[in-house]
Structures are given as C-alpha cells and as structure tokens.
Amino acid sequence: MIIPISTDAPIYHRPYGTVGLIVLNVAVFSLLLAQPEQFDHLALSYGHGLTPFTWLTSNFVHGGWLHLIGNMIFLWGFGLIVEGKLGWQRFLLVFLAIGMIECAVEQLIFWRSSGASCGASAAIFGLMAICLLWAPRNELTVAYWFVTRPGLLDISILWFAVLTFAKSALLFGFLPSAGNEALHLLGAAVGAVIGLALLKLRQVDCEGWDLLSVISGTVPSGEASYSWQYQADSQRRKKARAVRKKKPAASSGEIPVPASSSVDRFSELVVQDKPHAAYAELLKIRRRQPEFQPGGDELLTLARGLRKRREWASATEAYSELIQHNPRAHAARIELAEIMVLVQERPSAARKLLAECPAAELSAQQTSRVSQIQTQIDALIDNGVIEVEGRSW
C-alpha cells in the first residue's frame, strides 16, 4: 500500500478546494449510508441514455469505505499540487470538468450496456496527469506498508505517475474484467488535455519546470528567466511598494531577513538532499529579498546536489555565486571547472577558474583533480573546440 502525504512542489494557494471536496465526498457517503435508495439516482448508469446530472453527482458517490478512503488520500496528494498552482476556484472547475467530461464519454461508450459506475477515481487520475505535466521533477513523499515494514519514500511525480498509469494499462490488458482501470486512464487522458491547454494558454505558472520544458532542455538557469508569472508578480510588487506608506529605513548596512519559514524550508530541503526544491525555494526568497545570501556550506551542498542530478545550469549558478562571495572556495572552483570541461566544453573559462587555486592551498586529492582537468583542457584546445560565450572569470 502506498499513500501520498506531501510534496516539495511550490504551493502558492492553500488547499481550501481540496479539503472542501474531501468533506463533500465524506458527507455524500454518510448521506447514502442513511438513505441507500438514493444511490441509483446519483451514480452514473448505463443503457438509459445521457443523464448529465449524474455526470456531476457520480464523482461524489463511492461504493464503500475503502473506495472512499483510497480516493480521498490520492485526492489530497494531487489536489494539493494542482490547487497550489491554480487557486481553489479554478481548481474546482478543473476537477469538475475532468469528472464530468469523463462521465459523458463513459456513458457514450457504454450506451447499450447495463450497470453503473461511481467514484472520484477518474477525476483524480486526471489530476495526476496534470501533475505529471506541470511538476514532473518535484517529489512526492509517500508512506508505504510492505508486508510488515512501514516507511516513508520520496519519489518524483514523473515516476509515480508513469508507474501508476503503466499498472492500470497492464491490469486492463491482462485482466479484461478490470474495466475500471480503462476508465482511470480515460480520466487521465481528459486531465492531460486540460492540463496541456492551461499550460499552452499561460493560465498556470510552472516556473519553467513543466514536462515540455524538461524534455526540450529549456528549464531556467537563473532568476531572470525563471517564470513569466514572476515577472508579472515583480511588477505588481513594485507598484504596491510605490503606493504603500514608507516605513522607517533600516540602519545603514543592515540586510532585511526573509521570513524564517522560507529560510528554514530552504535549509531543510538542502539537508534532505532535495536540491531542485531547495533551488526553487532560494529563488523564491530572492524575489522578496534579493540580498539574501545562504551560508557557504549550504550553497556548496546545494551545488553538489544539483550537479549530482545533472542540473548543470542551476549547479553552475550555485557554484558561481559561492565563488563570487568566497573567492577562496577552491573545492567549488575545481568542481565547476570539471563541469565546464566535461559538459560545457569551455576550456578557457575552466583554466581561468583554476588559475585562482594556488597549489600550496590545495590538498593532495585536489591537486590530482586539477592536474586531470588541465590535461582535459589541453586536449579540448588541441582539438580546436570553439568556446561559447559565458561568464568571464
């Protein structure tokens, strides 16, 4: 059993809509326990023509406690992310649109059949597909129970969604009786279309980390290109500050400190080895306080984490910032030089970086790494590598 409980995806809105949907589902379930004869009026029935009213109501009807609890757990996990980017009003519209469109198509497919279906599963699969499109590299923290061994696991939304969809496809393919899995995938397809449309119409800000940007390799490498909504928010904040009553200026040389919760979250994400989320949190802090500077050890840990995950552009930014504020950060210079040689093919820039690493201040291991990098630099230059323009060191 796997239960999603939290996420490191940026959340900009409180989950009022998600909580409201959970409460409504529990309320409807409780009502049907008291009045079970109403079930047939609210569930999606087959073979009786089109019934638009049940396209809505069937999303809130469940066949038992386990059905309800399972759906509500996953509604929380994925509703949190989608509503966090849209706000409660648009989130509710998206949830209902997925559920109702899926029900309409389902009723058309089973036009000549008999029976009924119910539950929020298809709409939740639609939310999962949207999360895959909007935040593939963010992680879910899931609780699992394997035989007698409980625990917590961090898994990317990309892998969680892909494995879930693959499981449904396999079950439907090998067990034709598992028709509900096909309906789940139908809901995912509807959600994917809606999520892609909102993304293309710029109705959601994924900060450049949506699936299309990740695949094309156009994820942001710095704050200037971080997101279109950031630019709009920045302009709005500037206007608000212009009309707001001025507060007494801070003493000379004093740097305002951002909200402790954001700084604490950044530090926690670095310690938890979640560099992608930590880097996003750092940029979020910088939007409010451009002067904020994390500690050198934190910045080095962040840069190494990004490098480990092959986030070369973000890692370069983190290393560069550390070197700028601490020119004697020789470890950072050596590691950044390796990226420049092995990934970016910038031998001249790497050589300038290493020129500021006095041999007397390096350990034996660092000296050996520098020697290897110098050999690779010479090889690139001998091969006539044309260096692209970049930061001047």
C-alpha positions as CSV (number, residue, x, y, z in Angstrom):
1,M,0.0,0.0,0.0
2,I,1.3,3.5,-0.9
3,I,-0.1,6.7,0.4
4,P,1.0,10.2,-0.9
5,I,1.2,12.5,2.1
6,S,3.1,15.6,1.0
7,T,5.1,17.2,-1.8
8,D,8.0,19.6,-2.4
9,A,6.3,21.2,-5.3
10,P,5.9,25.0,-4.9
11,I,2.4,25.7,-3.4
12,Y,1.0,29.2,-3.9
13,H,-2.5,28.7,-2.6
14,R,-3.9,27.0,0.4
15,P,-5.9,23.8,-0.3
16,Y,-9.3,25.1,0.5
17,G,-10.9,23.4,-2.6
18,T,-9.2,20.1,-2.0
19,V,-10.3,20.0,1.7
20,G,-13.8,21.0,0.6
21,L,-14.0,18.2,-1.9
22,I,-12.9,15.7,0.7
23,V,-15.5,17.0,3.1
24,L,-18.2,16.9,0.5
25,N,-17.3,13.3,-0.5
26,V,-17.5,12.1,3.1
27,A,-20.8,14.0,3.6
28,V,-22.4,12.3,0.5
29,F,-21.1,8.9,1.6
30,S,-22.6,9.4,5.0
31,L,-25.9,10.5,3.5
32,L,-26.1,7.4,1.3
33,L,-25.5,5.2,4.4
34,A,-28.6,6.7,5.8
35,Q,-30.6,6.7,2.5
36,P,-29.1,3.9,0.3
37,E,-32.1,4.1,-2.0
38,Q,-30.6,7.4,-3.4
39,F,-27.5,5.6,-4.8
40,D,-29.1,4.7,-8.1
41,H,-30.2,8.3,-8.6
42,L,-26.7,9.7,-8.1
43,A,-24.5,7.0,-9.7
44,L,-23.6,7.0,-13.4
45,S,-26.0,4.5,-15.0
46,Y,-25.6,2.7,-18.4
47,G,-28.2,2.0,-21.0
48,H,-30.6,4.8,-20.1
49,G,-29.5,7.5,-22.4
50,L,-27.5,10.5,-21.4
51,T,-28.0,11.8,-17.8
52,P,-26.0,15.0,-17.4
53,F,-27.0,15.3,-13.7
54,T,-25.1,12.1,-12.8
55,W,-22.0,13.3,-14.8
56,L,-21.7,15.6,-11.8
57,T,-23.1,13.6,-8.9
58,S,-21.4,10.3,-9.6
59,N,-18.0,11.8,-8.8
60,F,-19.1,12.1,-5.2
61,V,-20.5,8.6,-4.8
62,H,-18.5,5.7,-3.5
63,G,-19.1,2.0,-3.1
64,G,-17.6,1.5,0.3
65,W,-15.3,2.9,3.0
66,L,-12.1,1.6,1.3
67,H,-13.2,3.1,-2.0
68,L,-13.8,6.4,-0.3
69,I,-10.6,6.5,1.8
70,G,-8.4,5.4,-1.0
71,N,-9.7,8.1,-3.3
72,M,-9.6,10.8,-0.7
73,I,-5.9,10.1,0.1
74,F,-5.0,10.4,-3.6
75,L,-7.2,13.5,-4.0
76,W,-5.2,15.1,-1.2
77,G,-1.8,14.2,-2.7
78,F,-2.5,15.5,-6.2
79,G,-5.2,18.1,-5.4
80,L,-2.6,19.9,-3.2
81,I,-0.3,20.4,-6.2
82,V,-2.9,21.4,-8.8
83,E,-4.8,23.7,-6.5
84,G,-1.5,25.1,-5.3
85,K,-0.9,26.4,-8.8
86,L,-4.4,27.4,-9.7
87,G,-6.2,28.6,-6.6
88,W,-9.4,27.0,-5.3
89,Q,-11.9,28.4,-7.8
90,R,-10.1,27.3,-10.9
91,F,-9.1,24.1,-9.3
92,L,-12.7,23.1,-8.6
93,L,-13.6,24.0,-12.2
94,V,-10.8,21.7,-13.5
95,F,-11.7,18.9,-11.1
96,L,-15.4,19.0,-12.1
97,A,-14.6,19.4,-15.8
98,I,-12.4,16.3,-15.8
99,G,-15.0,14.3,-13.9
100,M,-18.0,15.4,-16.0
101,I,-16.2,15.0,-19.4
102,E,-15.0,11.5,-18.4
103,C,-18.5,10.5,-17.3
104,A,-20.1,11.8,-20.5
105,V,-17.6,9.9,-22.7
106,E,-18.0,6.8,-20.5
107,Q,-21.8,6.9,-20.8
108,L,-21.5,7.1,-24.6
109,I,-19.1,4.2,-24.7
110,F,-21.5,2.0,-22.6
111,W,-24.6,3.3,-24.4
112,R,-26.0,-0.1,-25.0
113,S,-24.7,-1.8,-21.8
114,S,-26.3,-2.1,-18.4
115,G,-24.8,-1.3,-15.0
116,A,-23.4,1.7,-13.2
117,S,-20.2,3.3,-12.0
118,C,-19.3,5.8,-9.3
119,G,-16.3,7.4,-7.6
120,A,-13.8,10.2,-8.0
121,S,-11.0,7.9,-9.3
122,A,-11.2,9.1,-12.9
123,A,-11.0,12.8,-11.9
124,I,-8.1,12.0,-9.6
125,F,-6.2,10.3,-12.3
126,G,-6.8,13.4,-14.4
127,L,-5.2,15.5,-11.6
128,M,-2.3,13.1,-11.6
129,A,-1.8,13.6,-15.3
130,I,-1.8,17.3,-14.8
131,C,0.8,17.0,-12.0
132,L,2.9,15.0,-14.4
133,L,2.7,17.8,-17.0
134,W,3.2,20.7,-14.6
135,A,5.7,19.3,-12.0
136,P,7.4,16.2,-13.2
137,R,10.6,16.7,-11.3
138,N,9.1,17.6,-8.0
139,E,8.8,14.8,-5.5
140,L,6.0,13.2,-3.5
141,T,6.6,11.9,0.0
142,V,4.7,8.6,0.2
143,A,4.0,6.4,3.2
144,Y,4.2,2.7,2.3
145,W,3.4,-0.5,4.0
146,F,5.1,-3.6,2.6
147,V,4.1,-6.8,4.5
148,T,5.1,-5.7,8.0
149,R,7.5,-3.0,7.1
150,P,6.2,0.6,7.1
151,G,8.2,3.5,6.0
152,L,8.5,6.8,4.0
153,L,9.8,7.2,0.5
154,D,10.4,10.2,-1.8
155,I,9.6,9.6,-5.4
156,S,9.4,12.0,-8.3
157,I,5.9,12.8,-9.6
158,L,7.2,11.7,-13.1
159,W,7.9,8.1,-11.9
160,F,4.9,7.9,-9.6
161,A,2.5,8.8,-12.4
162,V,4.2,6.7,-15.1
163,L,4.3,3.6,-12.8
164,T,0.6,4.2,-11.8
165,F,-0.5,4.6,-15.4
166,A,1.5,1.6,-16.5
167,K,0.0,-0.5,-13.7
168,S,-3.5,0.4,-14.9
169,A,-2.7,-0.3,-18.5
170,L,-1.2,-3.7,-17.6
171,L,-4.2,-4.7,-15.4
172,F,-6.6,-3.8,-18.1
173,G,-4.6,-5.5,-20.8
174,F,-4.2,-8.8,-18.9
175,L,-7.5,-8.7,-17.0
176,P,-10.3,-7.6,-19.2
177,S,-12.6,-7.7,-16.2
178,A,-10.6,-4.8,-14.7
179,G,-12.6,-2.3,-16.8
180,N,-12.3,0.3,-14.1
181,E,-8.6,0.7,-15.0
182,A,-9.6,1.8,-18.5
183,L,-11.9,4.4,-17.0
184,H,-9.0,5.6,-14.8
185,L,-6.9,6.1,-17.9
186,L,-9.7,7.8,-19.7
187,G,-9.8,10.3,-16.8
188,A,-6.0,10.7,-17.1
189,A,-6.4,11.5,-20.8
190,V,-9.0,14.1,-20.1
191,G,-6.8,15.7,-17.4
192,A,-3.8,15.7,-19.7
193,V,-5.7,17.6,-22.4
194,I,-7.0,20.2,-19.9
195,G,-3.5,20.5,-18.2
196,L,-1.8,21.0,-21.6
197,A,-4.4,23.6,-22.7
198,L,-3.9,25.6,-19.5
199,L,-0.1,25.4,-19.9
200,K,-0.2,26.5,-23.5
201,L,-2.6,29.3,-22.7
202,R,-0.3,30.5,-20.0
203,Q,-3.0,30.1,-17.3
204,V,-0.6,28.3,-15.0
205,D,2.9,29.1,-13.9
206,C,5.1,26.1,-13.8
207,E,8.2,28.2,-13.4
208,G,9.8,26.7,-16.5
209,W,9.8,23.2,-15.0
210,D,6.9,21.7,-16.8
211,L,7.3,18.4,-18.7
212,L,7.6,20.1,-22.1
213,S,10.4,22.3,-20.9
214,V,12.2,19.4,-19.2
215,I,12.0,17.3,-22.3
216,S,13.3,20.2,-24.5
217,G,16.0,21.1,-22.1
218,T,14.8,24.7,-21.7
219,V,14.5,24.8,-17.9
220,P,15.5,28.1,-16.3
221,S,19.2,28.6,-15.3
222,G,18.7,31.7,-13.3
223,E,16.2,34.1,-11.8
224,A,15.9,36.3,-14.8
225,S,14.3,33.6,-16.8
226,Y,12.6,31.8,-14.0
227,S,8.9,32.4,-14.9
228,W,6.5,34.7,-16.7
229,Q,4.4,35.0,-13.6
230,Y,7.4,36.0,-11.6
231,Q,7.9,39.0,-14.0
232,A,4.3,40.0,-13.5
233,D,4.4,39.5,-9.8
234,S,7.6,41.5,-9.6
235,Q,6.0,44.4,-11.4
236,R,2.9,44.2,-9.2
237,R,5.0,44.2,-6.0
238,K,6.9,47.3,-7.2
239,K,3.7,49.2,-7.9
240,A,2.4,48.1,-4.5
241,R,5.5,49.3,-2.8
242,A,5.3,52.6,-4.6
243,V,1.8,53.4,-3.2
244,R,2.4,51.9,0.2
245,K,3.3,54.2,3.1
246,K,7.0,54.2,3.5
247,K,8.4,52.5,6.6
248,P,11.4,53.8,8.5
249,A,14.6,52.8,6.7
250,A,16.8,50.1,8.2
251,S,20.1,51.1,9.7
252,S,23.0,51.5,7.3
253,G,24.4,48.3,6.0
254,E,21.5,46.2,7.5
255,I,20.2,43.5,5.3
256,P,16.5,42.6,5.7
257,V,15.9,39.0,6.6
258,P,13.3,37.0,4.8
259,A,10.5,35.1,6.6
260,S,12.1,32.5,8.8
261,S,9.8,29.8,7.5
262,S,11.1,30.2,3.9
263,V,14.7,30.2,5.1
264,D,14.1,27.2,7.4
265,R,12.4,25.4,4.5
266,F,15.4,26.1,2.2
267,S,17.8,24.7,4.8
268,E,15.6,21.6,5.4
269,L,15.5,20.9,1.7
270,V,19.2,21.1,1.4
271,V,19.7,18.8,4.4
272,Q,17.1,16.4,3.0
273,D,19.0,16.3,-0.3
274,K,16.3,17.8,-2.4
275,P,18.3,20.3,-4.4
276,H,15.7,21.0,-7.1
277,A,13.2,22.1,-4.5
278,A,15.8,23.9,-2.5
279,Y,16.9,25.9,-5.5
280,A,13.3,26.8,-6.2
281,E,12.9,27.9,-2.6
282,L,16.1,30.0,-2.8
283,L,14.8,31.8,-5.9
284,K,11.5,32.4,-4.1
285,I,13.3,34.0,-1.2
286,R,15.3,36.1,-3.6
287,R,12.2,37.5,-5.1
288,R,11.4,39.2,-1.8
289,Q,15.0,39.8,-0.6
290,P,17.5,39.9,-3.5
291,E,20.3,40.5,-0.9
292,F,19.7,37.2,0.9
293,Q,22.8,35.0,0.9
294,P,22.8,31.5,2.3
295,G,25.8,30.1,4.1
296,G,28.7,28.8,2.1
297,D,28.3,25.2,3.3
298,E,24.7,25.2,2.3
299,L,25.4,26.7,-1.1
300,L,28.1,24.2,-1.7
301,T,25.8,21.3,-0.7
302,L,23.1,22.7,-3.0
303,A,25.5,23.0,-5.9
304,R,26.8,19.4,-5.4
305,G,23.2,18.1,-5.2
306,L,22.3,19.9,-8.5
307,R,25.4,18.5,-10.1
308,K,24.7,15.0,-8.9
309,R,21.2,15.2,-10.6
310,R,22.8,16.7,-13.8
311,E,21.1,20.0,-13.4
312,W,24.1,21.6,-15.0
313,A,22.8,25.2,-15.5
314,S,21.4,25.5,-12.0
315,A,24.6,23.9,-10.5
316,T,26.7,26.4,-12.4
317,E,24.7,29.3,-11.0
318,A,25.1,27.9,-7.4
319,Y,28.8,27.3,-7.8
320,S,29.3,30.7,-9.4
321,E,27.5,32.5,-6.6
322,L,29.6,30.7,-4.0
323,I,32.8,31.6,-5.8
324,Q,31.7,35.2,-6.2
325,H,31.2,35.6,-2.4
326,N,34.1,33.4,-1.4
327,P,37.0,33.6,-3.9
328,R,39.0,31.1,-1.9
329,A,36.3,28.3,-2.3
330,H,38.8,26.1,-4.1
331,A,36.6,23.0,-4.0
332,A,33.8,24.9,-5.7
333,R,36.2,26.2,-8.4
334,I,37.5,22.7,-9.1
335,E,34.1,21.2,-9.3
336,L,32.8,24.0,-11.5
337,A,35.8,23.6,-13.8
338,E,35.0,20.0,-14.2
339,I,31.5,20.9,-15.4
340,M,32.9,23.4,-17.8
341,V,35.3,20.9,-19.3
342,L,33.2,17.7,-19.3
343,V,29.8,19.2,-20.0
344,Q,30.0,22.7,-21.4
345,E,33.3,22.4,-23.3
346,R,34.6,25.7,-22.1
347,P,38.3,25.1,-21.6
348,S,39.4,28.7,-21.4
349,A,36.9,29.6,-18.7
350,A,37.9,26.4,-16.7
351,R,41.5,27.4,-17.0
352,K,40.8,30.9,-15.6
353,L,38.9,29.3,-12.7
354,L,41.8,27.0,-11.8
355,A,44.3,29.8,-12.1
356,E,42.9,31.2,-8.8
357,C,43.6,27.9,-7.0
358,P,47.2,28.2,-5.5
359,A,48.8,24.8,-5.4
360,A,50.1,25.5,-1.9
361,E,46.4,25.7,-0.6
362,L,45.2,22.5,-2.3
363,S,45.1,19.1,-0.8
364,A,46.8,16.2,-2.5
365,Q,43.4,15.0,-3.8
366,Q,42.5,18.4,-5.1
367,T,45.9,18.8,-6.8
368,S,45.4,15.5,-8.6
369,R,41.9,16.6,-9.8
370,V,43.4,19.9,-11.0
371,S,46.0,18.0,-13.0
372,Q,43.4,15.8,-14.6
373,I,41.3,18.8,-15.5
374,Q,44.3,20.6,-17.0
375,T,45.0,17.6,-19.2
376,Q,41.4,17.6,-20.4
377,I,41.6,21.4,-21.0
378,D,44.7,20.9,-23.2
379,A,43.0,18.1,-25.1
380,L,40.0,20.3,-25.9
381,I,42.1,23.2,-27.0
382,D,44.2,20.9,-29.2
383,N,41.1,19.6,-30.8
384,G,40.1,23.1,-31.8
385,V,37.0,23.4,-29.5
386,I,35.3,26.7,-30.1
387,E,34.2,28.1,-26.8
388,V,30.7,29.6,-26.4
389,E,30.4,32.9,-24.7
390,G,29.8,32.7,-21.0
391,R,30.7,34.3,-17.7
392,S,34.2,35.9,-17.7
393,W,36.4,34.6,-14.9
